[in-house]
């Protein structure tokens, strides 16, 4: 192998910079996590990484190295915003950022024919390259044999086999990086670029044909055995992608997922509920009556606790999502739903952003960067918040637990509460498709582009990755509860406690507070949709994040109730205070409500426009109010209330 290294930073006293470059879904982020100890999201489908991520690690020889994980790309021609990030970093065009000293080009060892074209294009830049042959364990299991020395000689760059998901799978790469550092220190630094910016120009058709011929020549010299494609993947796909079986199986998986959200989380939720009740009672008994006792029991424990109790359900939901992502089934889901999405005019690549939005709309909207056409990208961004994010889960669960009986159907195979949850998720999906249908035939007209996606082989999920993913979701959820929700609940407690009730007042003290005044002022506006003044109060702090509405309801009712009502769970208090039409109306509201500041902020950033953010607020609020109005009026007429 040839030690080739580096450029500018070797002489400026700053850590050398390494960029991870490669095709989508080749394991760059897994390699980034293995080198840095980070926990960036990895999944078995393309398009997971849409922005650059920077980390550092200490090499075995003690050199501190800065490493940049870049979105996947098949070429530096950059047809979408995420690919533009990769191109600009690699070419040194990224603002306020030096170009990388070394590029570690990550290639899927099971599919070298596709990946080597990018290696050849990167070589034209004149920068030092290390080729990491990733997924070597999978390649060897299929009988694929790559002669790394011959490949290195043919390419003229160091080639290192890696298995990014194993602790020992990156030892060879680290050794090669150290050798590069030694060469840098010794001043073995070739000129990194030509006369033009890194000597790059967009490849012509002749260039692409030349790349193809050179790849075939290299493979003839270095590939000893092509191996066999995964028979298991082929057989599983024959069943799961079958026209008659595929879609029913997908909907069955989603249905079972929502059944499990209720069934599996019941015991830990009950334990948390009892624990919080004990803490609330013990705190109340230990403190004398006064502001401090009210703040702790009615404000913090009642408010924050009302959200924390839903952690088990969120973890069950993410367990299924992580499992589906890790196995490679998510890419199949995109394939199965492509015809449905095409029917409303959505770009095939819109599936991944919409899928990501089930966890949170923020990464979902950012994932729309993978869509090349701006009109298609905007259409996807505008409907992404309609997908049911995890922040809606506490709201849905609270109301379902309060108003839907925990009853089994079909011989105990179907839970009624899970069925209602599935219906709410389906309502979000169908609403998004309906809005997309309208947008694509009015504002964002244009021909639909077909979905071109490489289906990855099925893989067994890594228990470690699943566990780390769940721990990361737990950290994010508790951090949010302990910061944003905690602060908002203290503010809400203050607004619900001051000014105090006047002498001789007969109603709850919160009626006379600032929060009570706000709730009563908003009540006439929300009365047509059946909302009470307590709901009106909860919707205001709920603008920060949807789950904050649950915490706000906990605090508002803790300040409103006394005696037995105060000691009951929030669900039982709501069941006694609200009518069924009001509960259904609030569910309909949250299917559409744009109540998330983070989502609106990222829409403004991704579209680089206030206009589209305001359009989103306007159309989602109108849909939320209209759906709540229709639901309340219809249910009142049918059920009374």
N, C-alpha and C positions, 0 to 999 in steps of 0.2 A: 504494500500500500504506500501511497505517497502522502507525506505530511504537508499539507498546504494550509497556510494560515496567513494572515490576517491583515488588518488595515489600520485605521486611524486610532482607535481607542487604545491600542497597545502603547502608544506614545503620548497619551494624555493623562495617565494616572487614574483612569476610570475603569470599572470592571468591563471586561470584554462582553459584547452582546451577541447572543445566539438567537436566531429566528427559526422556529419550527414551521416548515412549509410542507404542504402536501395536498393530495386530493381529499375530498370530503370522506369522512368515516374511515380513515386509515390509522387512527389511534394517536393523533397528535396530542390531544388533551390528556389522554391516559399517560402518555410519555411525559407531558408537562407535570402532571400530578406526581408521577413516580420520581422525577428529578427534584421537584421543589417541596414535596410533601403537602401540596395544596389539595383542595377537594373540589376542583371545578367539575361541573357536570359532564359526565360521559354517557353516551348512549349508542345503541347499535343501529343508527340511521344517520344519513347525511344531513348537514345543516344545523347541527347542535351549536357549534361555535360561530357567532356572527360578529364578534368584535375581538380586538387584540387583548390579550391578557399578559401581564408582565409579572415575573417572579424572579427569585434569586436562589442559587444553591451553591454549596461549597463543594468543590471537586475533591476527589480522594487526595490530590496533592496539595490541597489547601488554597486553591484559587477561587476567589468569589466571582461567580459568573451570573450575568443577567440574562434571562431567557424570555423570549416573547412567543406566545402561542397565537398563531394567526388563523383566520377562517380558511376553510378548505377551498381550493380552487383547482380547476383542471388546466388553467393557463393564466398567464399574466395579462391576457387581453381584457379581463375584468368586465363582465357584462352586468353585474349587480353590485349594490353598495358594499356588501360584505367582501366581495372579491376585490373591489377597489381598495379596501383597507390593506389587504395582503399585497397587492401590487405596489401601493404607495410606500409601505414600510420596506419592502424588499428593494425598491428602487431608490430609497432615500428621499422620497418626496413627502413623507409624513411630517406634518408641521412640528417644529421644535423637537425633532427626534433624529438622532444620528442613524445612519444605515447600519444594518447588522454587520458584525465582523465575519461571522461564519453563518452559513445556512445549514441547518440539519434538515435535509429533505427526507420526510417520512414516507415510506412506500409500503403498501400492503403486499407482503411476499407472495400471497396467493393470486395476485393479479398484476404482475409486473408489467405486462404489455401496456396496460392503461397508464400506470404510474410513471413509467420511464420517460414518457413524452414531456412531462413537466420537468424532470431532472435535466433533460437535454436543453430545454428552454432556459432553465436557471443557469446552466453552465455558460450560456452566452453572455451572462452579466460579468463574468470574470471574477466573481467573488468565490472565496473558498467554500467548498461544499463537503459535508459528510452525509453519506446516504445511510439511513437507518432502515434496515429490512425488518419491518415490524410484523407481528403475528407469525413468527417463524414456527411456533408450536402448531398452529393450525395448518400451515403449509406442509410441515413434516408429517402430520397426521394424515394428510391426503396423499402422501407419497411424492410431494413436490420437492425436488432437490435443486438448490441454487448454489453454484460454486462462487462464494463471495470473493475469493481472490481473483478469479477470472472476470467477474463482473467489475471489480475495482480496476483491473487492468484495462478493460474495454472502455470504461467510463472516464478513467483518469482521476477518480476521487476515492477517498477511503470509504469502504463499505463495511457496516457493522450489523450483524443480526441482533434483533431485540425482541423481547416479549414484554411489552409495557405493563401488563397486568401482574407480572411477577416481580417480587423484590429483587431477585437476582437477574432479572431480564434486561437490566440496563447497565450492568457492570462493564461490558465491552464498550458501550457508548461513552461512559464516563472516562474510561482509560484513553479512548481516542480523543476526547475533548482535552484531557490533560496533555497528551502529546502535542495537540495543537497549541496549547498554552505555552509549552516549552519552546515550540518553534517560534511563537510570537515574541517571547522574551529574548530569544536568540537573534531576533531581527530578520528572520526568514520571511519577509513580507513582500509578496508580489504586488504589483500594481493592481488595485482592485477593479478598476473600471477603464473603459475606453474613453474616447474624447467626448461623446455625448453622454447624457446622464446614465451611467452604468452601461452604456453601449447597447441599450435595448430599443428595439422597434417592434411593432406588432407583426407577428409572423404572417407571411403571405401564404397563399394556397400551395405554392411550390415549397415553401419552408415546411409546412405541415406534412407534405408528402415525403420530404427528405427526413423529417423526424421519424415518420413511420418506418421508412426503410432502414434507418439507423437502429431503431429499436429492435427490428427483426434480426438485424445482424448481431446486435449485442446479445439478444436472447439465444441465438444459435451458438454463441461462444460460451455462455455462462449458465444456461438452464439445462441441467442434465436430465431432468424428468419433470414434465409438466404436472404430473399427478392426476388425480381424478376429482371432479367436482363433488361436493358433498352429496352423497346419495340420500342421507337423512333429510337434508334441506329440500331436495327434489321431491321426495315422497310426501313430506309434510305439506309442501306448497300445492302438490296435486290435490290434496284434500281441502286445505284452508283457502285456496284461491279458486276453488271450483265455482263456476257461475251459480250453481244451485245451493251450494253449502256455505260459500265464503261469507256473504253478508249476514245470513241468519246466525252463523257462528260468532261473527263480530258483535252483533247486538246481544247475543247470549252472554258473551264475556262482559260487556258493559253492564248488562242487567245484574249479573252475579256480583259484579264489583260493588254496585250500590246496595245490594242486599247485604253484602259483607260489611259495608260501612256501618250499618246499624247492628247487625248480629254480633260481629266480632268486638265491637267497641263498647258494648253495653256494660260488661263487668268493670273494666277500668274506669269508665265514666262514672259509674255508680260509686266506685271507691274514691275517686277525686271529689265527687259531690259530697260524700260523707265527710271526707277529710276537711274540705273547706267549711262545711257546716260546723264541724267540731272547732276549727280555728276561730270561726266567727263567734260561736257561743262562748268559747274560752276567753276570747278578747273582750267580749261584752261583759262577762262576769268579773274579769280582772280589773276593769277600768270603771271609775265613777262616771255617772251621766255627765255629758258635756261635749264640747266640740271635738276633742281628740277621739273620744269613743265613737262619735258619729262619723268622723272622717275615716277611721280605720274600718269600722264594720259596715256602714252604709255606703261609703265612697269607694275605698280601695278593695276590700275583700268582696263585697257584693258586685262591684263593677268589673274588676280584673278577673275575679273568680268566674264570672258568668261566661267569659271567653275561654279561660284556661281549661275548663271542663271539656271542651270540644277537641282537645289535642288528640285523644285516641282515634277519633273518627278521621281527622286529617291525616294521621299516620297510616291508617288502613288504606285510605284513598291513594296516598303516595306510594305505599307498598305495591299496589297493583300497577300504578303508572311506571314505577321503576322496573318492575318485573317485565312488563310489556316492552319497555324501551330496551332493556338489556338483551332480551331474547331475539330481537329483530322483528317482532310482530307489528310494531308500530308502522314500519315502512309498508308492510302488507296492508295495514288498515288504510294507509294513504292510497294504495293501489285500488282497494275495493271501493273506496268512496269517491274515486276520481270521476266516475260517470255521474254520480249524484251532484258533485260540485260543478262539473262541467255543464250540467243542465241549467244552472243559474248563472253561468258565465264566469265562474271563478277560475283563476289560474291553478293548474295542477299543484304547483308548489305552495299554494295557500294552505294546504292541509297541515303542514308542520307548524306554521305560526298559530293556526287555530287550535291545533292539538296542544301546543305549549301553553295556550291561554287557559286550559283547564286547571293548570297549576296557578298561574298568575298572568294577567294580561300584559304586564310589563315585558317579560321576556318574549311573550308571544308577538307583541308589536315589533320588538327588535328583530325577531326572527323573520319578519317580512322583508328584511334587507336582502334575503336570498332571491327575491322576485325581481327580475330584470326590468320589466315594464312598469313605469311610474303609475299609470292609471290602475293597473292590477294591484300594485303594492298599496296604493291609497285605499282601494276598495277593501282589501284584506285588513288594513289597519282600522278602518271605520267599523268593521263588524267584529273584530277580535274581542272587545269587551263584552259582547253578548254571550260568549261562551262562559259557562258557569265556572268561575274561578274558586279556589279553595276558601277565599274570604267570605263567599256567600254561604259556605257550608254551615257555620254556626247559626246564621239567621234561619236557614231552611230547617235545620235540625231542631232548633228551639221551638219553632212554630209547629212542626210536624209532631214533636213529642207532646206538645200541649193540646193539639186538636185532632190528631189522627190516632185512633186506637191501635195498640200494639197487638194486632190480630193476624193470624195466619190464614192463607187461602190455598186452594188447590191441594188439599191434603197436607198442609204444613210446609209445602215447598216454596211458597211465596209469602213474604211478609208485606203487609199492607203499607207500613211506613217506608220500606225500601222501594215499593212500587211507586209511591208518591214522589220520592226523591228522584227516581229514574225519570218520571214524567216531567219534573222540573228541569232536569238536565236536557231532556229531549226538547222541551219548549225553548230553551236557549239556543240549541242547535238549529231548530226549524226557523226560529226568528232570525238568526244570523243569515240563513240561506234566503229567506224571504227579502231581507234588506239588501243582500247582495244582488238578488234578481232585479230589484228596482234600480239600484245604483248602476249596474252594468247595462241597463237599457235606457238610462237617462244621462247621468253625469259622466260615467266612466265607460262610454261606448268603445268597442273595439273587438277585434277577433280574439277568440280564446286560444291560448297556446297550450299544447298538450303537455302532460306530465311525463318528464324523462327522469327516472330515478333508478339508481342501481340498487337492486334488492340485496341486502347483505345476507350472508349465511346465518342460519339460526345458531345461537350460542347459549350454553347454559349460563344463567346469571351467576355472577360472583357474589357469594354471601357477604363478603367484606364490603363490596361496593354498595350493595343494597343497604347494609347496616350503616355505612358512612352516609349514604344519601338520606336515610331516615333521621340520623343524628343531626345532620345539617338542617333538615326541615324543622326538627325540634328546637334547635338553637335559634333559627330565624323566628319561629312562632313565639317562643318565650321571650326573646329579645324585644320583639314588637310589643308583646303584652307588658313587659317590664319597663318600656320606655314611652312609646307613643300613647298606648292605651292608659298606662299608669298616669301620665301627665294629664291627659284629657279627663280622666275620672276625677282627679283632684280639682281641676278647674270646674267640672260639672258639679261636684259636691259643693264647691263654694257658691256657684250660681244657684244651686238648689237649696242652700241654707241661709242665704242672705238676700234681702233683709229678713229678719225674723218675723214670725206671724204676730200681728197686733194683739193687744189684750182683748180677750173675749172672742177671738177667732174660733170658728167651729170646724173649719176644714183642715186638711193636712197642711203643715207649715210650708211645704213646697209650693202650694197654691199661691202664696204671697211673695215668693222669692223671684229673683231675676229670671231664673229658668222657667218658673211657672208663668210669669208674665209673657215670656217669649212663646211658650207653648200655647197659651190661650190666644195670643195674637195670631199665630199661624193656624190655629184650629179651624177658623171659617174657610180658609183656603183648601184645607185637606178634608173637611167634613163631607164633601160630595163623594170621596172615595172611601169613607168610613173610618178614617184614622182619628184616634183620640188625641187629646192635647199632650198626653205622655209620649205617644208615638212621634208627634211633631217635634218634641224636644229631642228625642233620640236620633231623628233624621239629621239634625244640624251637626252634632259632632261626628255622625256617621259619614259626613262628607270626606273626612280624613281617610277612612277606610271602612268598608262595609261591615266588618265584624265589630267595629266600635259601636255600632248601633245596638248590638246585643249587650255590651258592657254598659252602655248608657241606659238601656231599659232596666238593667239590674240595679243601677244606682238610683234612677228615678223612682222605681217601685219600692226600693228599700227606704227611701225618704218619704214615700207616700203611705205605706202600709204600717199597721201596728198589730200587736198581739199575734194570733195564730197565722194571719196572712203573712206577716213578716217572717215567721219561722219556716214557711213553706218554700219549695223550690220556685225559681222564676217561672218555669213552665206551668206549674199549678196555679200561680198567681195570675198569669196571663189567661189561662183557661177560664178562670172565674171572672175576669174583668172584661174580656173581649167577647164579641160575638163571632160565630164561625165566618160569616161574610167578611168581617174586618180582618180576620186572620188570612183568609184566601186572598183578599185584596192586597195585603202587605206582601204575600208571596209573589203575586203578579207584579207588584212594584219592583221587587228586588230582582226579578228576571231581567228587567230592562234598565234599572236605575244606574246612572253614571257616577255612583258615589265612590270615587277613589281619586284622590289628588295625584297620587303617583302615576296612575294610568294617564290622566289628562296631561301631566307634565311630559311624559315620554312621547305622547302623541304630538305635542308641540315641538319637541326636539327632533323626532324622526321625520316630521313633515316640514320642519323649518318654517312653521307658519302658525300664527294664532288662529287663522281662519278655520282650519280643519278641526282644531280643538273646540272652538266655539260651536261649529256645526255638530260635532259629536255630542256636546252638552245639550244642545237644543233638541236634536232628534231623539236622543235616548230619554230625556226628561219627558218629552211629549209622548213617547211610546209608553213610558212607565205610568204616567198619569192616566193615559187613555186605557191601558190594560187594567189598571187598578179600578178605574171607574166602571168599566164594563163588567169586571169580575164582581165587584161589590153589588152593583145593581141587579145583575142576573141572579147571583146567589141569594140576595135578599128576597127577590121575588119568588125564588124556588124554595128557599129554606126558611125564610122569615129571619128577623134579626134587627 
